[in-house]
Amino acid sequence: MEPSRLPELDPHPGYTLALPDHPRPIVVLGAGGIVRDAHLPAYAKAGFDVASITDLRLERAEELAAQHGVPATYDDVAAAVAAAPADAVFDVALPPEAHVEVLEQLPDGAAVLLQKPLGNHLPDGVRTRQVCRRKGLVAAVNTQLRFAPYVAAARELVAAGTIGELYDLEVRVSVNTPWEMFPYVLDLDRLEINMHSVHYLDLVRSFLGDPTGVSAVTVRHPGKSHANSRSDIALHYGDRPVRVVVSTNHDHHFGERHEESFVKWEGTRGAVRAQLGLLLDYPRGGEDLLEVVTDDRLDEGWRPVPFEGSWFPDAFIGSMSVLQRHLEGSIPSLPTSVEDVFRTMAVVEAAYRSAAAGGEPPPYDA
């Protein structure tokens, strides 16, 4: 492929992390841990106005509203919608099982930011997409890793050609993830790829576009009752000589010495590596790092690349900002639209199907 046609050299302008020129008020639907730890801190940092918070447990919404100076709370979506400003963005921070019911209650043509994933199974995502199409919703998905500050800095380096032509993209996570902090996921029949590797598959798509094939293994821990917690996923890109692999192990409870959490881009003239500190000793988190090495300065080794902020909460500013920038017309299209992120869910589905197929049997009797 000609370098000028490589998608990672021509990133969408929505990935520049600029704030909207004319921010809209935000109506938050859901008051769970992700809203407490990421959405509301991000919006406060960006100076976005939150008009209300809604949760079935009203006391939980009221507690967060008091902490963040939000003027209104509700325990009913319909009431929140009726009181919403005309130009509001609805931030639906709820599990995917609730998406369709909530979307049906929003005004036709409304602006919406949905939490990922779009569903636990592909038909769930299909139904969500159908509702968004029928109601004419301007709907984005909170695929916030695309907007993590170190990812944005790495994207600039790759797009500038600093590391040459990208030929290897690797994500590796080996940590002890406390799934018990999210009780609702413990009963899912699909866990790791839907709830975690979806971030990395989506990130890869934001750089390289849609893969032409998926190969995967995903397994559960023999001593635990919840579903799959370790995966290896390889993405194929036709005839392009690029290796893409996502490798995750959430059962590594043997101490920090050999814990890993990184994304690495290797090219014909150098490499970039981002350490995702959030996942190390979660939820407290470890150190975020971004480093680059180039052939023309190889004697200097890996050099630090400056950036500001982290995945939580800063990336959540980017995922809300890109929707609002599209609404105001300062960027031409919406890279995180439901239509786009549905394709990430198709990759997730392909990974589960590949894992279920059990791989190609070796020709032992040849």
N, C-alpha and C positions, 0 to 999 in steps of 0.2 A: 504494500500500500504506500502511495506517495505521502511523504511527511505532511504536506499541506492538507491532506484529507484525514489525518489522524484526529479523532474527536478530542483527545486530551490536550491537543495543541490549540484548540479553539473552544474554550469553556464558555458556558452560558454567562451572560453579564450579570445574572442574578446571584452568582457566587462571589461577588466582590465585597459582600458584607456591608454595603451601604444601607443606611436607614431610609425609610420612606420620607419624602418631603412633607407629606400631609398625613400623619398617622391617624388612623381611625380608632374609635373606642372598641374595646374587646369585651365580649360577653363570654365568660368562662363557664362551661358546663362540665361539672365534675370537680371534686375537691379532694382528690386522693394524694398520695405521696408525691407523684410526679409533678402535680400542680404546686404543692408546697415547696418542693426542693428545686424545681427548675422553671416552670412557667412564670409564676409570680415574681421570683427574684429576677428573672430575665427581663420581664416587662418593666419592673421598677428601675432596673439599671439602664434600660433604653429610654425611659421616660414615657412609655406607653400608658394610656389611660385605660384602666379596667373598670367597666361600668357596673358589673355585677358578677356574683359567683352563685352557682346553683348546685345543690347536691341533695340526694334523697335524705341524707342525714343533715338536716338543717344546721345543727350545732357545729358540724364540721365546717360548713361553709361560713358560718358566722365567726368562728375562730380565726380562719384565714383572712376574712374580710377585716376583722379588727386589727390584725397584725400588719396589713398592707394598706389600710385606709380605703378600702373598697366600699362605696356608699350603699350598695343594695345586695341582699341575699334572697334566694328562693329555694324551695324544695320541690319545685315543679317546673319542667321545661317550658310548658305553655305560658306560664306566668312570666318567666324570664324573657321569652320571645315577645310577648305583648308589651313589655316595658322597655324593650331594647331600643337604643337609638336607631334611626333609619339607616345610618351608614355603618352599623356595627359589623364586626367580624366575629363569628361564632367559633370559639375555641373549644372543640369537642374532645375533652381529655377523658375519654371513657373507654372501657374494653370494647373490642370489635363487635361483640354480641349486641351491644346497644346502639351501634351506628345507624342502622336502618330506621329503627323506631324514632330516634332523635331527629335524623335528617328529614323525616316525613313531617315533622312539626315546624320546620324552619320555613320562612317565606321563600317562595319561588325566586330564584335569582340571587339568593343570599350568598355572602362570602363565608367560607367555612375552612377551618384548619382542623383536620382529623388526626387523631393519634394513630400511630402505626401499631400492629399490622392492620391491613384492610380486612382481615378475617383469619380464622383459625384453619379454614380450608378454602380452596379457590372459589367454590360457589358462593361463599360469604362475600368475597371481594366482587364477584359478578353482580350480586344483588346491590351492594353499595354503589357500584359504578352505575347501575341502571337507574337508581333513585337520583343520583347526581345529574345524570343526563336528562331524565324526565322533568326534573324541577329546574333545570338550567342553573344549577348551583356553580359558583366559582369556587371549586373545592380543591384544596391542597392537602398534602399529607405531611405530618411533622417528622420527616426523615432528617432529623437534625444533625446527624453526623456529617452530612455534606457541608455543614456550616461551622463545624468546630474550628476554632482559630488556627490550630496547627494544620488542619486539612486545607484551609483556605491558603495558608502560606505555601504549603507543598504544591497546591494546584497552580499557584503562580510560577513556581520554579519549573514545574513540568511543562507548563504552557510556554514559558520563555525559552524552552529548549536547553535549559541548563544541564540536564542529564542526558541529552540526546534523545534517541528514539526509545520509548518505553518498551521493554521486552519481558519484564517480570514484575508482577504485583502480588505481594504476599501479605496476608493478614494472619497473625498468630496470637492466640489467647490461651494461656494456661494459668488458671487462677482458681481460687475457691469461691464460687459464687453462692451467696446465702439466699437461695431461692425462697426460703421460708419467710423472707421479708415481703414477698408478694404472694400471699396465700392462694389467690385465685388461680395462679398458674399451675399449682401443684396437682390439680385434677385434669389438666388438659391432656389430650391424647398426643398432641404435638407440642414440644416445648422449645428446645434450643434454637432451631433454625427460625421458627416463627417469631420468637421473642428476643433473639439476640443476633444470630448471624444475618438476619434480615438487614441489620444496619450495614454490614460489610458488603453483602451482595448489592445493596442499593448504592453504596459508595463506589463500588467497582463500576456499576452501570453509569454513574455520573461522570466517570473518567473515560471509559472505553466503549460505552454504548451497550446494546443488547448482545449477550452471548448467543452463539449458535447451538450450544449444547451444554449439558450439565451432567457431571458424574459425582456421586456422593455416597458417603457412609455416615450414618448417624445412629448412635446407640445410647441405651440407658445405663445407669450404674447398677450393678447386680445387688448392691446393698441398700438401694433407695427405691421408694415407691413411685416417684414421679417419672415422667416420660423422659425422652432422650436429652442428654446433657453434654454429649461430646460428638463433634462432627468434623468430617473432612469433605470439602466441596471444591471440585475443580471445574472451572469454567472454560469452555472452548470458544475460540474466536476464529472459526473457519480456517483459512490458510495463513492467517497472521501468526508469526512466530513469537507469541506472547504466552507465558505461563501465568495463570491466575489461580491461586489456591487460598482458600479460607480454612484455617485449622483451629478448632476450639476445643478446649478441655476445661470444663467448669468444676471438675472434681479433684483438682490438684490441691490437696490440703496438707502438703508436706513442707510448708514454710516458704518464706519469701525468696530464698536464694535462687531458685530456679523458676520462679514465676515469670511470665512473659505477657506482654500486651502491646502489640505494635502493628503498624502498617508500614510496609517497605516498598518503595518504587525503585526499580533498577533500570538503567538505560545504557545506551551505547557509550555515553561519556561520563556517567556518574550515577549516584544513587541518593535517595532521600529516605529518611526513616523517622517516623513519628511514634513516640511512646505514649500510649493512652493511659495516663496515670490513674484515671478514674477507676479502672477495673482492678488495680492493684490494691489489695486491702480494702475492697468495697465495703461500706459506702464512704469510709473516710478518704480513701484514695491516696495514691502515691504521686510522684513527680511527673509532670508532663514534659516531654522533650521533643525537639525537632532538630535534626542534624542533616547535613549534606556533605557529600564527598564527590570530588570531580577529578577526572584524569589529569587535567592541567595543573592541579594543585595536590596531587596524590601524596606528596611528602608531608603535607600538613594534616593528613588524615581526616577524620570526621569533624566538621566545624559546626558550631551551634548556629541556628537560625532564629532570630528574634520573632516573637509573637506575643500577643496579649490575650489573656483569658483562657478558658478551658471549655471542655465539652458541656459540663453543667456549671453555670446556667447559660453561658454565652452563646452556645450553638442554637439555643431556643430563640434568641433574638433574631438570628438569621432566618430561621424557618418561618417566623411570623413576618419578618420584614420583606422577604421575597414575595409573599402573597400580597402584602399591602403595596409594594412597589409595582406589581403587576396591575393591581386595581387602579392605581393612580396614573398608569401609563408610562412610568419611567423605565420599565423594561418591557420588551415586546411580547414575551410569552412567559408561561409559568412552568419552570422546570420540575417542580414538585407536584404537579397536578395529579389528581386521582387517576387520570388516564395514563400518565407516565408511571406512577408508582404501582399501578395494577400490573405492569410488566415486571416489576421487582417481585410481586407476589407470584407471577407465573414462573419465575426462576426458583422461588421457594418451593412451589409445587413440583417442579421438575426434579429438584433435589430429593424430595421425599419419595417421588416415584422411582428415581434411580436407586436410592437406598433400599426400597422395598423389593426391587428386582434382583438384588443380591449380586450384581456384577456378572461379568463374563466368565463362565466356567472354564478353567484351564483344560486344554486337550490332553489329559493324562494318558489316554489310550491311543494317542496318535502313533 
